[in-house]
Amino acid sequence: MAPSPVSAWLEVIMKELLYAIVVGLVDDKDAIEITQDEPNEEGVIVFHLRVAEDDMGRVIGKQGRIAKAIRTIMRSGAARNGMDSIAVEIG
């Protein structure tokens, strides 16, 4: 079944939100790559974030605090826009 135009639009908005967060953290902005999976059987959409190796520490942060904050913001944005659940994988 094809996603509805509204849900496709929300996925684009969430992808742009993730990009806006990460672009302020990294030095090599051209290396930012965000892909997404189709919703799984539970409706979870997984966003895959890749950055330059030198910027990985900036995105993850000490003890994973920045990565956790990014995931929290993304989940909050999804919930606010009526999306099911999303996940962010950094690697």
C-alpha positions as CSV (number, residue, x, y, z in Angstrom):
1,M,0.0,0.0,0.0
2,A,1.4,3.4,-1.0
3,P,1.9,6.0,1.8
4,S,-0.7,8.8,1.9
5,P,0.5,12.2,0.6
6,V,0.2,13.6,4.1
7,S,2.4,10.9,5.6
8,A,5.0,11.3,2.8
9,W,5.0,15.0,3.5
10,L,5.6,14.4,7.2
11,E,8.4,12.1,6.5
12,V,10.1,14.9,4.4
13,I,9.6,17.3,7.3
14,M,11.1,14.9,9.8
15,K,14.1,14.3,7.5
16,E,14.6,18.1,7.2
17,L,14.4,18.4,11.0
18,L,17.1,15.8,11.4
19,Y,19.3,17.6,8.8
20,A,18.7,21.0,10.5
21,I,19.9,19.6,13.8
22,V,22.9,17.8,12.5
23,V,24.1,20.6,10.2
24,G,24.8,22.7,13.2
25,L,27.0,20.0,14.8
26,V,29.3,19.0,12.0
27,D,32.2,20.6,10.1
28,D,31.8,18.6,6.9
29,K,28.2,19.5,6.0
30,D,28.6,17.9,2.5
31,A,29.1,14.5,4.1
32,I,25.7,14.4,5.8
33,E,23.6,11.6,4.4
34,I,20.1,10.8,5.6
35,T,18.2,7.8,4.3
36,Q,15.0,6.2,5.6
37,D,13.4,2.9,5.6
38,E,9.8,2.2,4.7
39,P,7.6,1.8,7.9
40,N,7.9,-1.7,9.3
41,E,5.0,-3.8,10.5
42,E,4.7,-1.7,13.7
43,G,4.7,1.5,11.7
44,V,8.2,2.6,12.8
45,I,10.2,4.6,10.3
46,V,14.0,4.3,10.7
47,F,16.1,7.2,9.6
48,H,19.8,6.4,9.0
49,L,22.2,9.2,9.6
50,R,25.8,9.1,8.3
51,V,28.3,11.9,8.7
52,A,32.1,12.2,8.1
53,E,34.2,10.0,10.4
54,D,35.8,13.1,12.0
55,D,32.3,14.5,12.9
56,M,31.0,11.2,14.4
57,G,32.1,12.2,17.9
58,R,30.3,15.6,17.7
59,V,27.0,13.9,16.7
60,I,27.2,11.1,19.3
61,G,28.6,13.3,22.1
62,K,30.0,12.3,25.5
63,Q,28.3,9.1,26.7
64,G,25.9,9.4,23.8
65,R,24.1,12.4,25.2
66,I,23.8,14.3,21.9
67,A,22.6,11.2,20.0
68,K,20.0,10.6,22.7
69,A,18.9,14.2,22.5
70,I,18.6,14.0,18.7
71,R,16.4,10.9,19.0
72,T,14.3,12.5,21.7
73,I,13.7,15.6,19.5
74,M,12.8,13.4,16.5
75,R,10.4,11.3,18.5
76,S,8.7,14.4,19.9
77,G,8.4,16.0,16.5
78,A,6.9,12.8,15.1
79,A,4.4,12.5,18.0
80,R,3.4,16.2,17.6
81,N,2.7,15.6,13.9
82,G,0.6,12.5,14.5
83,M,3.2,10.1,13.1
84,D,3.5,6.6,14.6
85,S,7.0,6.0,15.8
86,I,10.4,6.8,14.4
87,A,13.9,5.8,15.2
88,V,17.3,7.3,14.3
89,E,20.3,5.2,13.7
90,I,23.7,6.9,13.6
91,G,26.5,5.2,11.9
